[in-house]
Amino acid sequence: MTDELHNKKCVPCEGGIPPFTFDQIQEYLKRVDGWSVKEDEKDKFYLIKEFKFKNFVASQEFVNKVGDIAEIEGHHPDLWYGWGYANIKIYTHAIQGLAESDFILAAKIDKLS
């Protein structure tokens, strides 16, 4: 992707802002590669993506790199992985939805693959 979201810094969110609307989510979704938007409950959206790998070690190495980015950015996704795959779920807990930092983190993760 030619988008520059991956060059931005995640901004810690402690609440007090509204989560993105469905329209805002759709606009930002165009700026990341292969992420889906799902809904836990009414209007509680999150990003999710599955990554495929050749074996368990490759999955684990990828998850460790994602963890390093998460620590640097101060924004921590939900991660689960196993033999040949890693799933990542991103949302902002403080607002129970999505904000720009979620898409920034997704773009940074995309740069790893």
N, C-alpha and C positions, 0 to 999 in steps of 0.2 A: 504494500500500500504506500501511497505517496503522502499520506497524512502525517502531520507532525505531532499528534497526541503523545507519542512515545517520548518526545523531548520535554514534555511538561512535567511538573512535580505534583504528586498527589497532595491535596490540602486536607489536613485532618478535619473531620467533621464531628462536632460535639452536639449536633442537633441545631434547632433554631432556624433551619431552612427547610423549605418544602422539597420533597423528592421530585425528580423529573416527572413531567407529565408523559403520557403515552406518546404524544407527538414529539416531544424533546428526545425521548428514548429512540424513536425511529430515526431521527436525524443523526444522533450520535452513533447508532448501530451501523450506519453506512461508513463510519470512519474506523471500524475495526474489522478484522478478518475472521469470518466464520463463527462468530459468537451468536448465540440465540438468547432471546429474552423469554423468560418463563415467569409465571405468576404463582406465588405461594397461596396467597389469599387475595381477596379483592384489592386491587391497586397496590399490591406489594410485589414489585417486580425485582428480578435479579438476572444477571448475566451468567451463562453457563457455556462451557465448551469442553469437548472431549478431544484429547490428543492421543495419537497412536504411536507406538514404538515397537522396536524389533524384539524386545525382551524386558524382563523385570528390571535389570540394572539400568537400562536406558530410561525407563519410566522414573525410577528413583532418582537418578541424576537430574532429570528435568524438574522434578518436584523440589529437589534441594535448591536448584537455581531460582525457581519461583519463590521459595522461602526467603532466599537472599534478597530478592527484589522487594518482597513484601516488607521485610525489616527495614530496608533503606527508605522505602516510601512511607512507612508507618501505616500501611493499609493491608490488612490480612484477609485473604480469601479462604474459603473452605476448600480443602484439597482431599481427594481420595484417589488412590492408585493401586495398581496391581500389575500382573504380568501383561506387558504390552499396551498399557493405557494409563492415562492420568486425566481426571476430571477436575475442573476448576469452576467454582461458583463464587461470584463476586456481587456484593451489594454493600450498602452503607448501613450498618446496624443502627446508628444513632437516629437515622431518619426513616428506617424500615423501607428503604427503596434505593433508587439509583441517583447518582450525582455524577458530575464530570470526572471526579477522581476514579470512579469505577471504570470508566472507559479509558482513562489514562493508564491504569494498571493493566487492563486487558491489552492495550496497544504495546505496553512494555513486555508483557508475556509473549505476545505474538512475535516479537523480535527474537525470542529464544528458539523458536521452532523453524 
